[in-house]
Amino acid sequence: MSRGSSGRLSRDIRRKAQWSVVVTTLEILQIAWPATIADSRVSAAADEDRITDVLRWKMVDAKRKRKPPSAIRFERETQSDRLEDDTAYGLIDIRVEYTWNEETYLTMECKRLTSVGNDLARMYVQNGIARFASGKYSAGHSYGIMVGYVICGNTEGCNERIRKCLDKEPLSSSGFDAHFGWKPDGAIVKNLPLYRSRHMQEQFNNNIELLHAFVKVE
C-alpha cells in the first residue's frame, strides 16, 4: 500500500471513530436535557454558562445510563488565556475527551438563541461557528457540535435567523460551504432537531462538519 493511500485510510478510520463519538454525545445530550431544564438553576433568563454548567453534569449522569465507552468524558475547558500573551483565548463550553491524546477531542459549543431579533443568532455565528472555521476550536478535526438553547420556544424561527446571519457573514470568517448548505437531519438522533453545515478551515486546509442541535429552555 502506498504512503498516500495509507494516510487516506488512517484519516478515514479517524473520521469514522469521531463520528461514533458525535452520535453518542448527541444521544447523551438528548437523555440529559430533561433533567437539565428541570434544574432550578436553568431558565430562559439564565446565562448560557450557567445552563452549560448544569448540562455538563447532567450529561455525566446520563452517560452512566447510556453506558458508552468508558474513555468518553465531558469536561469544561479550564485554560482561558494563551501562554505567550494576554489575549483572551475563548473557552470550549464542553470538551468531549475520548482518548488520552490531548489533540483528540470533540468540541461542543453552546449558545442561547431566540427568534426575536438577530443579536443572539449573530453571536451564534460570530462567536460559535466562526471559531470552528478559524481553527480556534477543533483545528483539523472532522466534526464539531453546536447546541442552541432556544429560549423563545420557536426552533424554526431560530434556524431561520441563523441561516440569514450565516449568509451575511463574510466567507473569510464563516468558511461556510454554501453548496453543502444548511441541512436538516432528523435521522441521526430520533426527536432531536439537528442541522448540518460544513466549513472550511483554510489555515489547516480542512473541512469541518458541524452538527447543530436545538433544545428548548422552558
Secondary structure, 3 states (H helix, E strand, C coil): CCHHHHHHHHHHHHHHHHHHHHHHHHHHHHHHHHHHHHCCCCCCCCCHHHHHHHHHHHHHHHHHHHCCCCCCEEECCCCCECCCCCCECCCCCEEEECCCCCCCEEEEEEEEECCCCCHHHHHHHHHHHHHHHHCCCCCCCCEEEEEEEECCCCHHHHHHHHHHHHHHCCHHHHCECCCCCCEECCCCCCCCCEEEEEEEEHHHCEEEEEEEEEEECC
